[in-house]
Amino acid sequence: MTGTDIDARNGAESGRGGVSARVTLTVTPEVAELLKGGAHVDVIVHGDAGFAALAADAAVEVRLADGTVVAASAGTDGRGAAADASSASSGSSAPTEPPVARHAIIALESTSPNAERTFREVVVALDGLPGVEITGISPLYNVTNFDAPDAFAAVLTVSATLGPRELLAATQTIESAQDDDSLDIDIVDVEGVTSDDPELTLPWPSAKEHASVLAPLLDLDPDARIGKDPVSFLLAMAPDAARVGMLSANWILGDTTSGGASSGSAFPGGGNPFGGNPFGGLA
């Protein structure tokens, strides 16, 4: 077995008093070889109230049993491993351009009775990512399904300096960290980005046909578009438009549905962690 030291500093916190944590993992030699080759590490932190934080692309040191460092990475602080590798290989001392923040739309859906609380944990996790800021949270919707369990749905908008693939990796990590096996986190659209990659098609074609995405998004932004198509037009044409309905406009503040796991806010200290109005732009 190989000991691996990981300096899991969250980039969002390092500028506020230099808060950091060091996590030591014992991994197999095969995993150590992957880390030496540049594989990234995400550290998931859980608290008594559920999901607490995600440190994406944490810094890694791989050491031999005698303490010799055989590989190290500084982490990407939300910029993505490719950016760091490119900078290191070029050897250039020229200052790098600051990453560009892009508007992105993210859809949440779950059939779990505890979906409302899970969605709040996803919001906290996304907003804790370096380079990601939540800018809008839609109302919570119910989706009536004839051939499957009914679902809950909501839409988030974010401003992200992460690239689309880094954002996808982060959402997949958050999704896998939840106890809710039915949770789906989908990137619907990223400003200025189109992709035909089967793993990340942008804009997401299915979103244009699902009222569970379109209705919350239209509530969040009446002028919203997916690609070049107005969401208001897409929703009017959606075949399942009659099967979605708003459940709550203030679900982010605490459980508001009868199936919620518990009452009250899921956030430390209670209340809305993003300020007064949780919808349509966060201060």
N, C-alpha and C positions, 0 to 999 in steps of 0.2 A: 504494500500500500504506500501511497505517496502523500506527504503532507502538502497542502496548498494553502497559502495565506492569501486572503482576499481583503483588500481595503475597500470596504463598501461605502464610500462617501457619496451621499446623495448631492448632486450638483445644485439642487434647489436650496439646500440647507448650508452648503459650504460658504456661501456669502453672508450668512447670518450667524456669526460667532464661530465659524469653523467646526460645526458639529459633525462628528464622524464616528464610525464604528468599524472595528476590525473583526472579521469572521474567519475562523480557521476551519477548513474542510479537510477531511481525509478521503482521498479518491483513489481509484484503481490506476495502475500505470497507463492503461489505455486512455482514460479520461485525461490524465496528466499530459499525455502526448497530444491530445486534441487542444488542450489549453496552450501548450507550447506552439502549436501551429496557428494560433490566433483565434480560436473559438471564444465566443463571448460568454459572460456569466451574468445572470440576472439574480438579484437577491430579493426574495419575497419576505416581508415582515408581517406576521399575524399578531393581533392583540386579542384581548378578551372579547372585544366587541366585534371581532371579525377581521377583515382585510385592513391592514394599516398603511402599508407603503410598499413601493417597488423601487429598488435601486437598479436601473437598467445599465448594462455594460459596465459593471463594476471593475475596478482595477484589480489585476491578478498578478501574484508572484508565485512561480513554481519553484520549490526548493527541494534539494536532495535531503536525505536523512541527516547529513552532516551540516545542514544549514546553507549549503551553496545554492545561490540563485541561478537557475538554468534558463528561466524565461520570465519576462515581465511585460505587462501592458499597463498603460496609464488610464485605461477606460476612455470612453468617448464623450461623456457628459452630454449625451443626447445627439451628438453629431453623426454617429454611425462609424463602424469599424473601418469602412472603406476610406473615409475621409482621413482618418489618422494614418492608415497604411500608406496612402498616397503622399501625405505630407512627409512622413518619415523617409520614404524611399527617394523622394526628390532631393532631399538634403538642402532644400532652399531655406534661407533664413528670412525670406520676404514675409511680411505679415499676411496672415490668411484673412480672407474676406469673412465678415460675420455671416452666419447662416441666415437664410431667408425664411421668414415665418410665412407659412401658407395656411389658408383657411381650409379646414377639412370637416366633413360631415360623417358622423359615426352613428350607426343604428344599433339599438339593443333590443333583444327579444328573448323571452323565456316563458315556458309553460309552468314553472314552479309557483306554488302559492306564495313563496317568499321572494318572488321576483323583485318586488319593490325595494326591499332592503338590499338585495344583491345589486340592483342598479345603482343605489347610492354608494355602495362600496366600490363599484366600477368608476363612478365619478371621482371619488376621492383618490383612487389609484391612478387614474389618468392625469388628474391635476397635479399629482405628486411627481410625475415624470419630468426629468430635466428637459427643458425645451418645449413643454406642452402646457398650454393654458386653456382651461375651459372658458368658452365665450358665450355659450347658450345651452339651456336645458329645456327640452320640450315638456308639455304635460304628459302624464302617463295615460296610455290607451289600453283598452281591452280589445282583443281580437277573437271573434267567434269563429271557430272552425267546425265544419260538419264531419270531417273524417279524421280528426285529431283533437287532442285537448285544447281548450281555449288558451290563449296566450296573452302576455302583457308586452307592451312595446313602448319605446321612447327613443328620442333622437337627441344627440349632443352635437354641438359645434365646438371646434377647438381651433386654436392658433398653434401651429407646430413647426419648429425648426427641424424636427426629425424628417428624414426622407420617408417616402411612402413605405418602403420595405422595413425600415426601422420601426415605423409606427405600427405596421402589421405585426411584426415580431412582438412588440410591446403588448398589443391587444391580445395576441394569442397567449402570452404569458399570464396576463391578467385573467383571461377566460379559463385557463387550465388551473389557476389557483383557487377558483371558486368551487364550492361544494355542489353547485347547481349544474348538473350534466346537460341540462336543456338550454343553458345560456348560449346565445349567439351574439358576438360582437362583430359587426361588419363595417368596413370602410366603404362608404357610399360614393364619395367624391373628394378629390383633393384639388384645390385651386391650381390651374395651369398645368395639370398633369393628366395625360391620357396613357393608357396601358392596355395591351392585348394579352398580357401574361395570364395564363389560366389561374395562377395562384393569387393574382391581384389585378383584376380587370377594372380599369377606371375610365369613366364612371361605371359603377356596378350596374350592369344591365337589368338585373331582376328588380332593383329598387324602383324602377320606373313603372312597374306593374303591381307593386305591393302597397296597398293603402296603409298597411301597418308602418311603413316608412314615410309615405307621402303625407298622411294626415298630421302626424306629430311635427314633421318638418314645416308644413304650411302654417301650423299654429305658431311655430317658433319664428318663422320669417315669411310673411305673406308674399315677398318678392323672390323667394328662393328658386333656384334652378338646379337641376341635375344635368351637368353638361350644358347644353344650350336650351334645354327644354324647361319651360316654366312649370313648377310643381303644381300650381293651381290647375293647369290644363291636364297634366298627367293624372292628378287625383280624380278629376271629372271623368276620365276615361278608364280608370282602374276597375277591373271586374269585381274586386272584393270591397269596393268602397262602402257598401251597405253593411259590412260585417265588422267595422271598426267603430269604436265610440270612446270618447274621453272619460276617464275615470277620475282623474285628479289633476288640478292645476298647481298644487303645492306639495306633491309627494316628496320632494327633495327635503322637506322640513321634518318628515317623520311618517310612520306608517299610517296610511289613510284608507287602505282597503281591508275588507274583513278577513282576508287570508293572510295578512301581514304577520310576521313572526313575533313581533312585539310592538308596543307603542313607544312613542317618543322618538327623538333624533338618534341616528346612528353615528353622529359625529361627536368627537370628544368635546365636552362642554355644552353640547346641545346646540340648537339653532342652525342657521344656514351658514356654512363656512365661507360662502362666496359673497356675502353682503345682502343687501335688502331684497332686491328683486332677482329671483333665481332664473328668470326667463328672458330671452331676447337680448343678451349681452350682459356680461358680468364685469363689475368694476375691478 
